[in-house]
């Protein structure tokens, strides 16, 4: 059981930072808080380390193999239930059906469409294009020879009428402009200068005075509310904050800081204590169980195993090998005897076998090999 933790760089602790001078209250709070926190944290740290070791052992010995087995089982079930049926459906149903539909579409749709386009639509389109070209040429001739001269004549007539109407319109515009100036514009300017402007100035002056009066009233009311709120709310709240909440907050901050530092200090000390206890338990387990088992294996089981090997197993293996060799020799002799009996029976029934006639080889044998100046054929042999 290994309870040692890997060494890791410890972050800079809060107590390592430089501090200012501490008061007697901080010193009086620190020692009892650290003692109480250490007494409370040591069992928690030891239980935590035991749970960590047990969790690691459970993860390595149970959860990881079970997870791998479950993963392999799920993969196999997924293949059996999903992959293989879909592969079979795709390979033996969808693909043949798609090929059949593609062949039917080619035969019943593509081929008739190509034939219709090539032998019906193309000739009809060429005929329509020829007719459209003829109609277009006719319409262009009508536009150039008939409509264009008529349009030019019509525009010449319209320009003449426009010139006559423009000459008449200039006189009418001058009369209308003189009437509008002296009947509408001049009276409107006089009304604006001598009636509307003085009335607007008077209304604006009255509005400014009213705004000044209202602003004075609102300012006085606001100043009164400000002083009332300052005296009844702000000053009591400021006194409460300055003389009650700030001292209490500082005291709570000191207590909280000391409790946090005490927890960190106690957690580190509990870690060392837990490590020492774990090492002690590991050493005790080794001396109570591991070392006796090792001594028994080395001092008792190993000599007994060697004696059994030398006195029983090796002679038994040698005897088994001897029996095997004798058995193989007997079987070989029996096979040879059976082979000789079959050969004798064959000679009695069919006679002696024919001897193979020696055939001269065309290629030389031995040291008489073919060279560039010699030959082994019958016609060119030296």
C-alpha positions as CSV (number, residue, x, y, z in Angstrom):
1,X,0.0,0.0,0.0
2,X,1.6,3.2,-1.2
3,X,0.3,6.3,0.6
4,X,3.1,8.6,-0.5
5,X,1.9,11.6,-2.6
6,X,3.9,12.8,-5.6
7,X,6.0,15.8,-4.9
8,X,4.5,18.9,-6.5
9,X,5.6,22.5,-6.3
10,X,3.6,24.1,-3.5
11,X,2.0,27.4,-4.4
12,X,3.0,30.5,-2.5
13,X,1.0,30.4,0.8
14,X,-0.7,33.4,2.2
15,X,1.3,33.2,5.4
16,X,4.6,33.6,3.5
17,X,3.6,37.1,2.4
18,X,4.9,40.0,4.4
19,X,2.4,41.4,6.9
20,X,2.1,44.4,9.0
21,X,2.2,44.4,12.8
22,X,-0.5,42.2,14.4
23,X,-2.4,43.0,17.4
24,X,-3.0,41.1,20.6
25,X,-6.5,40.1,19.4
26,X,-5.0,38.2,16.4
27,X,-2.5,36.4,18.6
28,X,-5.2,35.5,21.1
29,X,-7.5,34.1,18.4
30,X,-4.8,32.2,16.4
31,X,-3.6,29.5,18.8
32,X,-7.0,28.1,20.0
33,X,-8.4,28.3,16.5
34,X,-5.5,26.3,15.2
35,X,-5.7,23.7,17.9
36,X,-9.4,23.2,17.5
37,X,-9.2,23.0,13.7
38,X,-6.2,20.6,13.8
39,X,-8.2,18.2,16.1
40,X,-11.2,18.4,13.7
41,X,-9.3,18.1,10.5
42,X,-6.9,15.2,11.3
43,X,-9.7,12.5,11.2
44,X,-11.2,14.1,8.0
45,X,-7.8,14.0,6.3
46,X,-7.1,10.4,7.3
47,X,-10.6,9.3,6.1
48,X,-10.0,11.3,2.9
49,X,-6.6,9.6,2.2
50,X,-8.1,6.2,2.9
51,X,-11.0,6.9,0.5
52,X,-8.4,8.1,-2.1
53,X,-6.4,4.8,-1.8
54,X,-9.6,2.7,-1.8
55,X,-10.9,4.6,-4.8
56,X,-7.7,4.1,-6.8
57,X,-7.6,0.4,-6.0
58,X,-11.3,0.1,-6.9
59,X,-10.7,2.0,-10.2
60,X,-7.7,-0.1,-11.1
61,X,-9.0,-3.5,-10.0
62,X,-12.8,-3.3,-10.7
63,X,-14.1,-0.3,-12.5
64,X,-11.6,-0.2,-15.4
65,X,-11.9,-3.9,-16.3
66,X,-15.7,-3.9,-15.9
67,X,-15.8,-0.7,-18.1
68,X,-13.7,-2.3,-20.7
69,X,-15.8,-5.5,-20.7
70,X,-19.0,-3.4,-20.9
71,X,-17.5,-1.3,-23.7
72,X,-16.6,-4.4,-25.7
73,X,-20.0,-6.0,-25.0
74,X,-21.8,-2.8,-26.1
75,X,-19.6,-2.6,-29.3
76,X,-20.4,-6.2,-30.1
77,X,-24.1,-5.8,-29.4
78,X,-24.1,-2.6,-31.5
79,X,-22.5,-4.5,-34.4
80,X,-25.0,-7.4,-34.0
81,X,-28.1,-5.3,-33.6
82,X,-27.4,-2.3,-35.8
83,X,-24.4,-2.5,-38.1
84,X,-24.8,-6.0,-39.5
85,X,-28.6,-5.7,-40.1
86,X,-28.0,-2.3,-41.9
87,X,-25.1,-3.7,-43.9
88,X,-27.2,-6.7,-44.9
89,X,-30.2,-4.5,-45.8
90,X,-27.9,-2.1,-47.8
91,X,-26.1,-4.9,-49.6
92,X,-28.9,-7.4,-50.3
93,X,-32.0,-5.1,-50.5
94,X,-31.3,-1.5,-51.2
95,X,-28.4,-1.9,-53.7
96,X,-30.2,-4.5,-55.9
97,X,-33.5,-2.5,-55.6
98,X,-31.6,0.7,-56.6
99,X,-30.0,-1.0,-59.5
100,X,-33.3,-2.3,-60.7
101,X,-35.0,1.1,-60.3
102,X,-32.0,2.7,-62.2
103,X,-32.4,0.2,-65.0
104,X,-36.2,0.8,-65.2
105,X,-35.7,4.5,-65.1
106,X,-33.1,4.3,-67.9
107,X,-35.4,2.0,-70.0
108,X,-38.8,3.8,-69.4
109,X,-37.7,7.4,-68.9
110,X,-34.3,8.2,-70.3
111,X,-34.5,6.3,-73.6
112,X,-38.0,7.7,-74.4
113,X,-37.0,11.2,-73.4
114,X,-33.9,11.1,-75.6
115,X,-35.9,9.7,-78.5
116,X,-38.6,12.4,-78.0
117,X,-36.0,15.2,-77.8
118,X,-34.0,14.0,-80.8
119,X,-36.8,13.1,-83.2
120,X,-39.8,15.3,-82.1
121,X,-38.7,18.4,-80.1
122,X,-35.6,19.2,-82.2
123,X,-37.3,19.3,-85.6
124,X,-40.3,21.3,-84.1
125,X,-37.8,23.7,-82.5
126,X,-36.0,24.2,-85.7
127,X,-39.3,24.9,-87.5
128,X,-40.4,27.4,-84.9
129,X,-37.0,29.1,-85.0
130,X,-37.3,29.4,-88.9
131,X,-40.8,30.9,-88.5
132,X,-39.6,33.3,-85.8
133,X,-36.7,34.5,-88.0
134,X,-39.2,35.1,-90.9
135,X,-41.7,37.0,-88.6
136,X,-38.8,39.0,-87.1
137,X,-37.6,40.0,-90.5
138,X,-41.1,41.1,-91.5
139,X,-41.6,43.1,-88.3
140,X,-38.2,44.8,-88.8
141,X,-39.1,45.8,-92.4
142,X,-42.5,47.2,-91.2
143,X,-40.7,49.2,-88.4
144,X,-38.1,50.6,-90.7
145,X,-40.3,51.4,-93.7
146,X,-43.7,52.2,-92.2
147,X,-43.6,53.1,-88.4
148,X,-40.4,55.2,-88.5
149,X,-41.7,57.7,-91.1
150,X,-45.1,57.9,-89.4
151,X,-43.4,58.5,-86.0
152,X,-41.2,61.3,-87.4
153,X,-44.2,63.1,-88.9
154,X,-46.1,62.8,-85.6
155,X,-43.2,64.2,-83.6
156,X,-42.9,67.2,-86.0
157,X,-46.6,68.0,-85.4
158,X,-46.2,67.7,-81.7
159,X,-43.2,70.0,-81.6
160,X,-45.3,72.7,-83.5
161,X,-48.1,72.4,-81.0
162,X,-45.7,72.5,-78.1
163,X,-44.2,75.8,-79.4
164,X,-47.7,77.4,-79.7
165,X,-48.7,76.3,-76.2
166,X,-45.4,77.6,-74.7
167,X,-46.0,81.0,-76.2
168,X,-49.5,81.2,-74.7
169,X,-48.3,79.8,-71.3
170,X,-45.6,82.6,-70.7
171,X,-48.3,85.3,-70.7
172,X,-50.7,83.4,-68.5
173,X,-47.8,82.7,-66.0
174,X,-46.9,86.4,-65.7
175,X,-50.5,87.4,-64.9
176,X,-50.9,84.6,-62.3
177,X,-47.6,85.5,-60.7
178,X,-48.5,89.2,-60.3
179,X,-51.9,88.3,-58.8
180,X,-50.4,85.9,-56.3
181,X,-47.7,88.4,-55.2
182,X,-50.1,91.3,-54.5
183,X,-53.1,89.2,-53.2
184,X,-51.3,86.5,-51.1
185,X,-47.6,87.2,-50.4
186,X,-47.7,90.9,-49.5
187,X,-50.6,90.5,-47.0
188,X,-49.1,87.4,-45.4
189,X,-45.7,89.2,-44.9
190,X,-47.5,92.2,-43.3
191,X,-49.5,89.9,-40.9
192,X,-46.3,88.1,-39.9
193,X,-44.2,91.2,-39.2
194,X,-46.9,93.4,-37.4
195,X,-49.1,90.8,-35.7
196,X,-47.6,87.3,-35.2
197,X,-44.1,88.4,-34.2
198,X,-45.1,90.7,-31.3
199,X,-47.6,88.1,-30.0
200,X,-44.9,85.4,-30.1
201,X,-42.4,87.6,-28.2
202,X,-45.0,88.2,-25.5
203,X,-45.8,84.5,-25.2
204,X,-42.1,83.6,-25.0
205,X,-41.4,86.2,-22.2
206,X,-44.4,84.9,-20.2
207,X,-43.2,81.3,-20.6
208,X,-39.6,82.2,-19.4
209,X,-41.0,83.9,-16.3
210,X,-43.2,80.9,-15.5
211,X,-40.2,78.5,-15.9
212,X,-38.1,80.7,-13.6
213,X,-40.7,80.7,-10.9
214,X,-41.3,76.9,-11.2
215,X,-37.5,76.3,-11.1
216,X,-37.1,78.4,-7.9
217,X,-40.0,76.4,-6.2
218,X,-38.5,73.0,-7.3
219,X,-35.0,74.0,-6.2
220,X,-36.2,75.1,-2.7
221,X,-38.2,71.9,-2.3
222,X,-35.2,69.8,-3.4
223,X,-32.8,71.6,-1.0
224,X,-35.3,71.0,1.8
225,X,-35.6,67.2,0.9
226,X,-31.8,66.9,0.7
227,X,-31.2,68.3,4.2
228,X,-34.0,66.2,5.6
229,X,-32.7,63.0,4.0
230,X,-29.1,63.9,5.0
231,X,-30.1,64.5,8.7
232,X,-32.5,61.6,9.0
233,X,-30.8,58.9,6.8
234,X,-27.3,59.6,5.7
235,X,-25.7,60.8,9.0
236,X,-27.1,57.8,11.0
237,X,-26.1,55.3,8.2
238,X,-22.6,56.9,8.1
239,X,-22.3,56.7,11.9
240,X,-23.5,53.0,11.8
241,X,-21.0,52.1,9.1
242,X,-18.1,54.0,10.6
243,X,-18.5,53.0,14.3
244,X,-20.3,49.6,14.1
245,X,-20.0,47.8,10.8
246,X,-16.4,48.6,10.0
247,X,-15.0,47.3,13.4
248,X,-17.2,44.2,13.3
249,X,-16.2,43.5,9.7
250,X,-12.5,43.9,10.6
251,X,-13.0,41.5,13.5
252,X,-14.8,39.0,11.3
253,X,-12.1,39.4,8.6
254,X,-9.4,38.6,11.1
255,X,-11.3,35.6,12.4
256,X,-12.1,34.3,8.9
257,X,-8.5,34.8,7.8
258,X,-7.2,33.0,10.9
259,X,-9.7,30.2,10.4
260,X,-8.7,29.8,6.7
261,X,-5.0,29.8,7.6
262,X,-5.6,27.3,10.4
263,X,-7.5,25.1,8.0
264,X,-4.6,25.1,5.5
265,X,-2.0,24.6,8.2
266,X,-4.1,21.8,9.8
267,X,-4.7,20.1,6.4
268,X,-0.9,20.1,5.7
269,X,-0.1,18.7,9.2
270,X,-2.9,16.1,8.8
271,X,-1.4,15.1,5.5
272,X,2.0,14.4,7.1
273,X,0.3,12.6,10.0
274,X,-1.8,10.5,7.5
275,X,1.3,9.8,5.5
276,X,3.1,8.6,8.6
277,X,0.2,6.4,9.7
278,X,-0.1,5.0,6.2
279,X,3.6,4.2,6.1
280,X,3.3,2.6,9.6
281,X,0.4,0.5,8.4
282,X,2.2,-0.5,5.2
283,X,5.3,-1.5,7.2
284,X,3.2,-3.4,9.7
285,X,1.4,-5.2,6.8
286,X,4.7,-6.1,5.2
287,X,6.2,-7.5,8.4
288,X,3.1,-9.4,9.4
289,X,2.0,-10.8,6.0
290,X,4.5,-10.2,3.2
291,X,7.8,-11.0,4.9
292,X,6.4,-14.4,6.4
293,X,5.0,-15.3,3.0
294,X,8.3,-14.4,1.3
295,X,10.3,-16.3,3.9
296,X,8.0,-19.4,3.5
297,X,8.3,-19.2,-0.3
298,X,12.1,-18.9,-0.2
299,X,12.9,-21.2,2.7
300,X,10.2,-23.9,2.5
301,X,8.4,-24.0,-0.8
302,X,11.4,-23.4,-3.1
303,X,13.6,-26.3,-1.6
304,X,10.5,-28.6,-1.6
305,X,9.8,-27.7,-5.2
306,X,13.4,-28.3,-6.2
307,X,13.4,-31.7,-4.4
308,X,10.2,-32.7,-6.0
309,X,11.5,-31.6,-9.4
310,X,14.8,-33.5,-9.0
311,X,13.4,-36.6,-7.3
312,X,10.0,-37.0,-9.1
313,X,9.4,-34.8,-12.1
314,X,12.7,-35.3,-14.0
315,X,12.8,-39.1,-13.6
316,X,9.1,-39.3,-14.6
317,X,9.8,-37.1,-17.7
318,X,12.9,-39.2,-18.6
319,X,10.8,-42.4,-18.3
320,X,8.0,-40.8,-20.4
321,X,10.6,-39.8,-23.1
322,X,12.1,-43.4,-23.1
323,X,8.6,-44.9,-23.4
324,X,7.9,-42.5,-26.3
325,X,11.1,-43.4,-28.1
326,X,10.4,-47.1,-27.7
327,X,6.8,-46.6,-28.9
328,X,8.0,-44.7,-32.0
329,X,10.6,-47.4,-32.8
330,X,8.0,-50.1,-32.5
331,X,5.6,-48.2,-34.7
332,X,8.4,-47.6,-37.3
333,X,9.2,-51.4,-37.3
334,X,5.6,-52.2,-37.7
335,X,5.2,-49.8,-40.7
336,X,8.3,-51.2,-42.3
337,X,7.1,-54.8,-41.9
338,X,3.7,-53.9,-43.4
339,X,5.4,-52.2,-46.3
340,X,7.6,-55.3,-47.0
341,X,4.5,-57.5,-46.8
342,X,2.6,-55.4,-49.3
343,X,5.6,-55.5,-51.7
344,X,5.9,-59.3,-51.5
345,X,2.2,-59.7,-52.1
346,X,2.4,-57.4,-55.2
347,X,5.3,-59.4,-56.6
348,X,3.4,-62.7,-56.1
349,X,0.4,-61.4,-57.9
350,X,1.8,-59.1,-60.6
351,X,5.3,-60.3,-60.9
352,X,8.6,-58.4,-60.9
353,X,8.2,-54.7,-62.0
354,X,9.8,-53.7,-65.2
355,X,13.3,-52.2,-65.0
356,X,13.6,-48.7,-66.3
357,X,15.7,-48.6,-69.5
358,X,18.7,-46.2,-69.4
359,X,18.2,-43.3,-71.9
360,X,21.2,-41.4,-73.2
361,X,21.1,-37.8,-72.2
362,X,21.7,-35.2,-74.9
363,X,23.4,-33.0,-72.3
364,X,26.9,-33.9,-71.2
365,X,27.4,-35.0,-67.6
366,X,30.3,-34.6,-65.3
367,X,33.1,-32.4,-66.4
368,X,32.4,-32.6,-70.1
369,X,30.3,-29.4,-70.2
370,X,29.4,-27.4,-73.3
371,X,31.7,-24.6,-74.2
372,X,31.9,-22.0,-77.0
373,X,34.1,-24.2,-79.2
374,X,32.3,-27.5,-78.8
375,X,28.7,-28.8,-79.2
376,X,26.7,-31.7,-77.9
377,X,24.3,-32.1,-80.8
378,X,24.5,-35.1,-83.1
379,X,25.2,-33.1,-86.3
380,X,28.0,-30.8,-84.9
381,X,29.6,-33.1,-82.4
382,X,33.4,-33.2,-82.6
